């Protein structure tokens, strides 16, 4: 009996690697510490009532951001481990199998479990405030979306210590991802982790499209919306069309692995190229899904810190929506070298070049907005200015890759790795950092320390260029991706050493950011009013942090940048807009069903990974019961009375 238990434990837990053992110990100690703190300070009820069951879009946004920062740490550690392995020829720091697992999980975590939740966090915190709404269209669905993402991410990450991580690459091309190429459990963790979180992402896209189209403040026309809201709308429309493709693709792969089908196996009559087409029909729009909101963030910051109206508002709207449309017609440029034919390659080369035009339009609009502006170089603006040259280089190398004949040289090389990271770090990560610094006072009521923020900024930027510029040269020298080691005579070591140094500089930058947050919390300096940056849009018209109901009175919008226009009218001696009388505010009640339903999805996914139907079936039954319970829930809302609103407003604004 004891031998069977030992055998099961050896299969259940990942063993044999000191790095993984260290991770297991640290995770175990962290869980014990969290449980101890919650128990010692008697915070279990507070955790349940204030956070786990909350449907408040602002708290959900904060939870998204916390999760994304944790995933940034995990994905960043993976990156550093890979760079150490590649710093010297024939190094045996990571075993080949472990290296394959790390570069697979690094890509998945950074795209789906770091960039996406950071994006959704800013959606949740900012969009309802910018359009003058009191919540999102579907608060219950919003909570469910977060918990589906969270438990999907946890299911994926638990494979690191239980069962084994996936190792077929972050897009899991067959036949490597089929049962013959990945007989272990890692690929099943990949499928179910992404499936569960992907359902949450799709629900978020639907929720915010409805919120933007149906819940704008009275008087706010579409062409008066802040540019960040337009960027969110274009991103969420893309989500609605792209993520069902991912869901179907991974479901077909699961059927291949679980039931022995042959959708993507050549020896069974299937075709792996069908998978590659499908995954990139989602994958390339996904790149634009995460970059479009960053464009909106830069537009807001450039306008606010230049003290000028955004140049070319209508052209920016057209650019965002056209990028959303054309993103679905560029996917085949990811496999120009796979024999699609000259006509197909020419079409997708043309569409890839075409999509660069609206991207360039936005860069010129930002530059013209800054022209003759009174620019203030606070940290959000510094991140914005750093983005422009970085993204221009990334865009130019992207156009190089769009030239089909040239791509035969660049394809699968470190030139592609450098381009991809130049766009996603220089665009997405820099953009969301800028947004995080910009809206941090609105979330928490205090600014982050500027000095430490600038140290983090410079370490991030210097480290980025030191890390990725050499990789362009390495790609042209013939170094292909997915190598875990190379010979001394290749001549790649000097540039790889430089690249590794740059990666560690970015690691130092992350430490500065953690220090910055901790320092700002310790030496808390509350904002005197809600308008931390002398902003232009509606979120700056209310106290920071925003109250539960956001707006005591729904704003009446008459122009673009309505809050800025109102401040200018008052400064010129004109009377402020008359205030409507306070009325009771309708709000949704908290619910524990989203948390429980997502936990049931986690249980079902874990059961399918291990082929434990005794766990998977009860998990799915639990999902059905939660859906049934929700359908019979009638007491789902309440009204905040006028006297409570008055007390809250007086306390927030520092009046009696």
Secondary structure by P-SEA (a helix, b strand, c coil): caaaaaaaaaaacccccaaaaaaaaaaaaaaaaaaaaaaaacaaaaaaacccccccaaaaaaaaaaaaaaaaaaaaaaaaaaaaaacccccccccaaaaaaaaaaaaaaaccccaaaaaaaaaaacccccccccccccaaaaaaaaaaaaaaaaaaaaccccccccccccccccccccccccccaaaaaaaaaaaaaaaaaaaaaaaaaaaaacccccccccccccaaaaaaaaaaaaaaacaaaaaaaaaaaaaaaacccccccccccccaaaaaaaaaaaaaaaaaaaaaaaaaaaaaaaaaaacccccaaaaaaaaaaaaaaacccccccccccccccaaaaaaaaaaaaaaaaaaaaaaaaaaaaaccccccccaaaaaaaaaaaaaaaaaaaaaaaaaaaaaaaacccaaaaaaaaaaaaacaaaaaaaaaaaaccccccccccaaaaaaaaaaaaaaaaaccaaaaaaaaaccccccccccccccccaaaaaaaaaaaaaaaaaaaaaaaaaaaaaacccccccccccccccccccccccccccccccccccccaaaaaaaaaaaacccccccccccbbbbbbbbaaaaaaaaaaaaaaaaaaacccccaaaaaaaaaaaaaaaaacccccccccaaaaaaaaaaaaccc
